[in-house]
């Protein structure tokens, strides 16, 4: 709990973590596109990198929609 209160007080630390998470996501997404992108049904089950990429993308879109809805209210 104290860690979250500390992070809330220091917004530069939070921004650093978000930037770092975005850089990691871009690296994984690039890796996925360059090495693991196959048409559906060709290779069977999706890889772990593909699953992580989809989850991160969907949660990012949901978060952006939440921020827009809070801004409009």
C-alpha positions as a Markdown table, in Angstrom:
| # | Residue | x | y | z |
|---|---|---|---|---|
| 1 | Unk | 0.0 | 0.0 | 0.0 |
| 2 | Unk | 2.8 | 2.4 | 0.9 |
| 3 | Unk | 4.4 | 1.8 | -2.5 |
| 4 | Unk | 1.3 | 3.0 | -4.3 |
| 5 | Unk | 1.0 | 6.1 | -2.1 |
| 6 | Unk | 4.6 | 6.8 | -2.9 |
| 7 | Unk | 4.1 | 6.4 | -6.6 |
| 8 | Unk | 1.0 | 8.6 | -6.5 |
| 9 | Unk | 3.1 | 11.4 | -4.9 |
| 10 | Unk | 5.9 | 11.1 | -7.5 |
| 11 | Unk | 4.3 | 11.4 | -10.9 |
| 12 | Unk | 7.6 | 11.3 | -12.7 |
| 13 | Unk | 8.1 | 7.8 | -11.4 |
| 14 | Unk | 4.7 | 6.8 | -12.8 |
| 15 | Unk | 5.5 | 8.4 | -16.1 |
| 16 | Unk | 8.8 | 6.5 | -16.3 |
| 17 | Unk | 7.0 | 3.2 | -15.6 |
| 18 | Unk | 4.4 | 3.9 | -18.3 |
| 19 | Unk | 7.1 | 4.8 | -20.9 |
| 20 | Unk | 9.0 | 1.7 | -20.0 |
| 21 | Unk | 5.9 | -0.4 | -20.4 |
| 22 | Unk | 5.2 | 1.1 | -23.8 |
| 23 | Unk | 8.8 | 0.5 | -25.0 |
| 24 | Unk | 8.5 | -3.2 | -23.9 |
| 25 | Unk | 5.2 | -3.5 | -25.7 |
| 26 | Unk | 6.6 | -2.0 | -28.9 |
| 27 | Unk | 9.5 | -4.4 | -28.7 |
| 28 | Unk | 7.2 | -7.4 | -28.3 |
| 29 | Unk | 4.8 | -6.2 | -31.0 |
| 30 | Unk | 7.7 | -5.8 | -33.4 |
| 31 | Unk | 9.0 | -9.2 | -32.6 |
| 32 | Unk | 5.5 | -10.7 | -33.1 |
| 33 | Unk | 5.1 | -9.0 | -36.4 |
| 34 | Unk | 8.5 | -10.0 | -37.7 |
| 35 | Unk | 8.6 | -13.6 | -36.6 |
| 36 | Unk | 5.3 | -14.9 | -35.5 |
| 37 | Unk | 2.5 | -13.4 | -37.7 |
| 38 | Unk | 0.7 | -16.2 | -39.5 |
| 39 | Unk | -2.9 | -16.3 | -41.0 |
| 40 | Unk | -5.5 | -17.7 | -38.7 |
| 41 | Unk | -5.8 | -21.4 | -38.8 |
| 42 | Unk | -2.4 | -21.9 | -40.5 |
| 43 | Unk | -0.4 | -22.7 | -37.4 |
| 44 | Unk | -2.9 | -23.6 | -34.7 |
| 45 | Unk | -2.9 | -22.0 | -31.3 |
| 46 | Unk | -1.6 | -18.4 | -30.9 |
| 47 | Unk | 1.8 | -17.9 | -29.2 |
| 48 | Unk | 2.4 | -16.4 | -25.8 |
| 49 | Unk | 3.7 | -13.2 | -27.4 |
| 50 | Unk | 0.6 | -12.9 | -29.5 |
| 51 | Unk | -1.7 | -13.4 | -26.5 |
| 52 | Unk | 0.2 | -10.8 | -24.5 |
| 53 | Unk | 0.1 | -8.3 | -27.4 |
| 54 | Unk | -3.7 | -8.7 | -27.8 |
| 55 | Unk | -4.3 | -8.4 | -24.0 |
| 56 | Unk | -2.1 | -5.3 | -23.8 |
| 57 | Unk | -3.8 | -3.7 | -26.8 |
| 58 | Unk | -7.3 | -4.4 | -25.6 |
| 59 | Unk | -6.6 | -3.1 | -22.1 |
| 60 | Unk | -5.0 | 0.0 | -23.5 |
| 61 | Unk | -8.0 | 0.7 | -25.7 |
| 62 | Unk | -10.4 | 0.2 | -22.7 |
| 63 | Unk | -8.3 | 2.6 | -20.6 |
| 64 | Unk | -8.4 | 5.2 | -23.3 |
| 65 | Unk | -12.2 | 4.9 | -23.6 |
| 66 | Unk | -12.5 | 5.2 | -19.9 |
| 67 | Unk | -10.4 | 8.4 | -19.9 |
| 68 | Unk | -12.4 | 9.9 | -22.7 |
| 69 | Unk | -15.7 | 9.1 | -21.0 |
| 70 | Unk | -14.4 | 10.7 | -17.7 |
| 71 | Unk | -13.4 | 13.8 | -19.7 |
| 72 | Unk | -16.8 | 14.1 | -21.4 |
| 73 | Unk | -18.8 | 13.8 | -18.1 |
